Amino acid sequence: MLNYLLIGLGGAIGSVLRAWLGNVVVALTGPSFPWGTLLINVVGSFVIGFFGTLTATDGRFAVPFETRAFVMVGICGGFTTFSSFSLQTLELARDGRSLQALGNVALSVTLCLASVAAGYALATTIRTSPVAAISAATPGTRAGSTLVALHRPDSVPAMLEVAGKLMTAEGGRTTVLAIDGPVLAALQPTEEVMTTARRTAVSSRRSDWVGAMRETLDRWVAREKAEGHQARWIAVRGDGVMAVAEHGRDAHLLILEQNQGDRQARARIHAALAHAGRPVLLVPPATHGAFGQVIAVAWQDDANAARAVRTAAPLLARADRVVVLRVDDEERHAPLPALFDGMPVTWLTAPPDGQDIGAQLVAMAHQAGADLLVMGSYSRGRLRERLLDGVTESVVACADLPVLMQHQDA
């Protein structure tokens, strides 16, 4: 009941603010075009994007559900007005001002979407959760920090083994995020109204696998510290997207789970590739720590592949064999850049075989006996990847060996 009272109070406040701002704008611009309604909806979109992101459950400014409902459902719901926009657009059309009616639709949709995105972006920039606040690694260096994101208990052994191997080889700090969802922080505004009993029922669906794995994670941290490594683990509620993004700013390398057929895992990988701006190492559940003896490099003559090679250089330098993969109609071996100098490099070239290039690269890596695939990432989001038959999308979907990807903006 208190939740509904708060929403009602917020709605009253939002409605009064809407009426006041609408009158102010009409006095300034006149009644010929609904600038007031447009401004109100744009401002409301910004506020809900900003406040909703800044007050997520894993944020420094996390607030109770009742407070989020008061602002997002009450104030924003009372302040913004789709019905006024619809009526004013219809009136413009009935008055014969069709271009203005279309302009109102175009401006409202475009500016409101841009505004909510701007609010989200600004909140993401200034939002620092307690999780990220304790990170003090030096960005941009392998000796800085490695971030490991755990979502599934069956992937924990492989992920921790890989992280331990990298610390042994490279040193630096490793932070493990043990992430236990689902996402309560990202509920839609109308879902914020749900009763306490309903929220409790939603929360109960969490597996709480982190609690069951606590002893395993503690033992791993103690073992790594005994070997002189800097390691820690942190429990995170929700889907972990924000926590990964925040830690990713201070990490040189992100280690993520790669589960074939798991659409949620693929979505997390794409989000990290597109937004974290750091190299990403994908680790299938069956991976063992001893990888990197034979490394396959998906090569093409561009800056993205070169960046991937530079990122993997410490691993490539210690590999027993480096196999450069190229899918090309011509069996030609272009001169390799100086990046490969001193490495035991061999070529494996094959013409396109009719399947997608990503799946062919994975098959060629297996043909070469590789236990790690290194490649540039050209991901711009899952939809665009699918439309363009993207190599990144294909590799993420089908790779069953570790893959080190370097995003083009990283």
C-alpha positions in Angstrom: 0.0 0.0 0.0 2.8 2.4 0.8 4.3 1.8 -2.6 1.0 2.9 -4.3 0.8 6.0 -2.0 4.3 7.0 -3.0 3.5 6.5 -6.7 0.3 8.6 -6.3 2.3 11.4 -4.6 5.0 11.2 -7.3 2.3 11.4 -10.0 0.8 14.5 -8.4 4.2 16.2 -8.3 5.0 15.2 -11.9 1.6 16.5 -13.1 2.0 19.8 -11.5 5.5 20.2 -12.9 4.2 19.2 -16.4 1.5 21.9 -16.2 3.9 24.5 -15.0 6.5 23.8 -17.6 3.9 23.5 -20.4 2.5 26.9 -19.6 6.0 28.5 -19.4 6.9 27.1 -22.9 3.6 28.2 -24.5 4.2 31.7 -23.1 7.6 31.7 -24.7 6.9 30.0 -28.1 3.2 30.5 -28.7 0.6 27.8 -29.3 1.4 27.1 -33.0 3.5 24.0 -32.3 3.4 21.8 -29.2 7.0 22.6 -28.1 6.0 22.3 -24.4 4.8 18.7 -24.7 7.9 17.9 -26.7 10.2 19.4 -24.1 8.4 17.7 -21.3 8.7 14.3 -22.9 12.4 14.8 -23.7 13.2 15.9 -20.2 11.2 13.0 -18.7 13.0 10.6 -20.9 16.3 11.9 -19.8 15.4 11.7 -16.1 14.1 8.1 -16.3 17.2 7.0 -18.2 19.5 8.9 -15.8 17.8 8.0 -12.5 17.1 4.4 -13.5 20.7 3.7 -14.3 22.2 5.6 -11.4 20.1 3.8 -8.8 20.4 0.2 -10.0 20.7 -2.3 -7.2 24.5 -2.8 -7.5 25.2 1.0 -7.7 26.7 3.3 -5.1 23.5 5.2 -5.2 21.2 2.2 -5.0 17.8 3.0 -3.5 14.9 0.9 -2.4 12.3 -0.2 -5.0 9.8 2.2 -3.4 12.0 5.2 -4.1 12.6 4.0 -7.7 8.8 3.6 -8.2 8.2 7.1 -6.7 10.5 8.7 -9.2 10.2 6.5 -12.3 6.5 5.5 -12.1 5.1 8.4 -10.2 7.0 11.6 -11.0 8.1 10.6 -14.6 4.7 9.0 -15.3 2.9 12.1 -14.2 5.3 14.5 -15.8 5.5 13.0 -19.3 2.4 12.7 -21.5 2.0 10.5 -24.5 -1.8 11.3 -24.7 -1.1 15.0 -25.1 1.4 14.3 -27.8 -1.0 12.1 -29.6 -3.9 14.6 -29.4 -1.7 17.5 -30.5 -0.4 15.5 -33.4 -3.9 14.7 -34.5 -5.0 18.3 -34.2 -2.1 19.5 -36.4 -3.1 16.9 -39.0 -6.8 17.9 -38.9 -5.8 21.6 -39.3 -4.1 20.7 -42.6 -0.6 21.0 -41.1 0.5 17.5 -42.1 4.2 18.4 -42.2 4.1 19.8 -38.7 2.3 16.7 -37.5 4.9 14.4 -39.1 7.6 16.7 -37.7 6.1 16.4 -34.2 6.1 12.6 -34.4 9.7 12.5 -35.8 11.0 15.0 -33.3 9.3 13.4 -30.3 10.5 9.9 -31.1 14.0 10.8 -32.1 14.6 13.3 -29.3 13.1 11.2 -26.6 15.1 8.2 -27.6 18.2 10.3 -27.7 17.4 11.9 -24.4 16.9 8.6 -22.5 20.1 7.3 -24.1 21.9 10.5 -23.0 20.6 10.0 -19.4 21.8 6.4 -19.4 25.2 7.4 -20.8 25.7 10.2 -18.3 24.7 8.0 -15.4 27.0 5.2 -16.6 29.9 7.7 -16.8 29.5 9.0 -13.2 28.0 5.9 -11.6 30.6 4.1 -9.6 29.4 1.1 -7.6 31.1 -0.2 -4.5 32.3 -3.0 -6.6 34.2 -0.8 -8.9 35.3 1.7 -6.3 37.8 -0.7 -4.8 39.5 -1.4 -8.1 42.9 0.3 -8.3 44.6 -1.4 -11.2 46.5 0.4 -13.9 44.5 0.3 -17.1 46.1 -0.6 -20.4 48.8 -3.0 -19.0 48.7 -6.8 -18.7 50.3 -6.3 -15.3 47.4 -4.1 -14.3 44.3 -6.1 -13.9 42.4 -9.1 -15.3 38.7 -9.4 -14.8 37.0 -12.7 -14.6 33.2 -12.8 -14.9 31.5 -16.0 -13.6 27.9 -16.7 -14.2 27.6 -20.5 -14.1 28.9 -22.8 -11.4 30.0 -25.4 -14.0 32.3 -22.9 -15.6 34.1 -22.0 -12.3 36.9 -24.6 -12.5 37.9 -23.8 -16.0 37.8 -20.0 -15.5 39.8 -20.0 -12.3 42.4 -22.4 -13.8 42.8 -20.1 -16.8 43.0 -17.0 -14.6 45.7 -18.7 -12.4 47.7 -19.6 -15.5 47.7 -16.0 -16.7 48.7 -14.7 -13.3 51.6 -17.2 -13.2 52.7 -16.1 -16.7 52.0 -12.3 -16.5 51.6 -11.3 -12.9 49.2 -8.5 -12.1 45.9 -8.4 -10.3 42.9 -10.6 -10.9 39.4 -9.8 -9.8 36.7 -12.4 -10.1 33.1 -11.3 -10.2 30.8 -14.1 -9.1 27.5 -13.0 -10.7 24.2 -14.4 -9.5 21.1 -13.1 -11.3 18.4 -12.5 -12.4 18.3 -8.8 -13.1 16.2 -7.1 -10.5 17.9 -3.8 -11.1 16.7 -3.6 -14.7 13.0 -4.1 -14.1 10.8 -2.0 -16.3 9.3 1.0 -14.5 5.8 -0.6 -14.3 7.4 -3.7 -12.7 8.7 -1.6 -9.9 5.2 -1.5 -8.6 5.1 -5.2 -7.8 4.3 -6.1 -4.2 7.0 -7.1 -1.7 5.7 -10.7 -1.9 6.1 -10.6 -5.7 9.6 -9.2 -5.5 10.4 -11.9 -2.9 9.1 -14.6 -5.3 11.3 -13.2 -8.1 14.3 -13.0 -5.8 13.8 -16.7 -4.8 14.4 -17.8 -8.4 18.0 -16.8 -8.0 20.1 -20.0 -7.8 22.4 -18.6 -5.1 25.2 -20.6 -6.6 27.7 -18.1 -5.3 26.9 -19.1 -1.7 27.5 -22.7 -2.6 30.8 -21.9 -4.3 32.0 -19.5 -1.6 34.4 -22.1 -0.1 35.8 -23.0 -3.5 36.4 -19.3 -4.4 38.0 -18.6 -1.0 40.4 -21.5 -1.5 41.4 -20.3 -4.9 42.1 -16.8 -3.7 44.2 -18.2 -0.7 46.2 -20.5 -3.1 46.9 -17.7 -5.5 48.0 -15.3 -2.7 50.3 -18.0 -1.3 52.0 -18.0 -4.7 52.5 -14.2 -4.5 49.6 -13.3 -6.8 47.0 -10.5 -6.2 43.6 -12.2 -6.4 40.2 -11.5 -5.0 36.6 -12.4 -5.7 33.4 -10.3 -5.2 29.8 -11.4 -5.2 27.5 -9.5 -7.6 23.7 -9.6 -7.8 22.0 -9.1 -11.1 23.3 -9.8 -14.6 26.6 -8.1 -13.9 26.7 -6.0 -17.1 27.3 -2.8 -15.2 29.8 -4.4 -12.9 31.8 -5.8 -15.8 31.7 -2.5 -17.6 32.9 -0.6 -14.5 35.7 -3.1 -13.7 36.5 -3.3 -17.4 37.7 0.3 -17.5 40.5 -0.7 -15.1 41.3 -4.1 -16.6 43.6 -5.0 -19.4 41.8 -8.3 -20.1 38.3 -9.6 -19.6 37.8 -13.3 -19.2 34.2 -14.4 -20.1 32.4 -17.7 -20.3 31.7 -19.1 -23.8 28.8 -21.5 -23.8 27.6 -22.8 -27.1 23.8 -22.4 -27.5 23.6 -20.0 -24.5 22.1 -16.9 -25.9 22.5 -14.9 -22.7 26.2 -15.7 -22.6 26.5 -14.6 -26.2 24.7 -11.4 -25.4 27.1 -10.7 -22.5 30.0 -11.3 -24.8 28.7 -8.9 -27.4 28.1 -6.3 -24.7 31.6 -6.6 -23.5 33.1 -6.5 -26.9 31.1 -3.4 -27.9 31.3 -1.4 -24.7 34.2 -2.5 -22.4 36.9 -1.5 -24.8 39.2 -4.3 -23.6 40.4 -7.5 -25.1 38.1 -10.5 -24.2 39.2 -14.0 -23.7 36.3 -16.5 -24.2 36.7 -19.7 -22.2 34.5 -22.8 -22.9 33.6 -24.9 -19.9 35.8 -27.8 -20.9 39.0 -25.7 -21.1 41.9 -26.6 -19.0 44.5 -24.2 -17.7 47.3 -25.6 -19.9 46.5 -23.7 -23.1 48.7 -21.7 -25.4 51.1 -24.3 -26.7 49.7 -24.1 -30.2 48.1 -20.7 -31.0 46.1 -20.0 -34.2 45.9 -16.4 -35.4 43.0 -15.5 -37.8 44.9 -13.0 -40.0 44.0 -10.4 -42.5 46.0 -7.3 -43.4 44.3 -4.7 -41.2 44.8 -2.9 -37.9 42.3 -4.9 -36.0 44.1 -8.2 -36.5 47.4 -6.5 -35.7 46.0 -5.2 -32.4 44.9 -8.7 -31.5 48.4 -10.0 -32.2 49.9 -7.3 -30.0 47.6 -8.2 -27.2 48.5 -11.8 -27.4 52.2 -11.2 -27.9 53.3 -12.5 -24.5 51.4 -15.8 -25.1 52.6 -16.0 -28.7 56.2 -15.6 -27.7 56.0 -18.7 -25.4 54.0 -20.9 -27.8 55.5 -24.0 -29.2 53.9 -23.2 -32.6 52.0 -20.3 -34.1 49.7 -21.0 -37.0 48.5 -18.1 -39.1 45.1 -18.9 -40.6 43.8 -17.2 -43.7 40.6 -17.9 -45.7 41.4 -16.9 -49.2 40.7 -18.1 -52.8 44.5 -17.7 -53.5 47.1 -19.7 -51.6 49.4 -16.8 -51.2 51.5 -16.0 -48.1 51.7 -12.2 -47.8 54.7 -11.0 -45.8 53.9 -11.0 -42.1 54.5 -7.8 -40.2 57.3 -7.4 -37.7 54.8 -8.4 -34.9 55.6 -12.1 -35.7 59.4 -11.7 -35.7 61.1 -14.5 -33.7 57.9 -16.6 -33.5 57.7 -20.2 -34.8 55.1 -19.2 -37.5 53.5 -21.5 -40.1 50.7 -20.8 -42.5 47.4 -22.5 -43.0 45.4 -21.1 -46.0 42.2 -22.5 -47.3 39.6 -21.2 -49.8 36.1 -20.4 -48.6 34.2 -23.7 -48.2 30.7 -22.4 -48.5 30.0 -22.2 -44.7 30.4 -19.0 -42.8 33.9 -17.8 -42.3 33.8 -17.9 -38.5 32.9 -21.6 -38.4 35.6 -22.3 -41.0 38.2 -20.5 -38.9 37.3 -22.6 -35.9 37.6 -25.8 -37.9 41.0 -24.7 -39.3 42.2 -23.9 -35.7 41.3 -27.5 -34.8 43.0 -28.8 -37.9 46.1 -27.0 -36.8 45.9 -28.6 -33.4 45.5 -25.2 -31.8 44.4 -24.7 -28.2 43.8 -20.9 -28.5 42.4 -18.8 -31.4 43.4 -15.1 -31.6 41.4 -12.8 -33.8 40.3 -9.2 -34.2 36.7 -8.5 -33.4 34.5 -6.5 -35.7 31.4 -6.6 -33.6 28.9 -3.8 -33.7 26.1 -5.6 -32.0 24.3 -8.9 -32.5 21.7 -7.6 -35.0 24.2 -6.0 -37.3 26.5 -9.0 -37.0 23.6 -11.3 -38.1 22.6 -9.0 -40.9 26.1 -8.9 -42.2 26.8 -12.6 -41.6 29.6 -11.4 -39.2 32.6 -13.5 -38.4 32.5 -12.4 -34.7 28.9 -13.6 -34.3 29.8 -16.9 -35.8 32.9 -17.5 -33.7 31.1 -16.6 -30.5 28.3 -19.0 -31.4 30.4 -22.0 -32.3 33.9 -21.8 -30.9 34.7 -24.7 -28.6 38.3 -23.6 -27.8 39.5 -20.5 -26.0 39.3 -17.4 -28.2 41.1 -14.1 -27.6 39.3 -11.3 -29.3 40.4 -7.7 -29.7 37.6 -5.3 -30.5 38.4 -2.7 -33.1 37.7 0.2 -30.7 39.7 -1.4 -27.8 
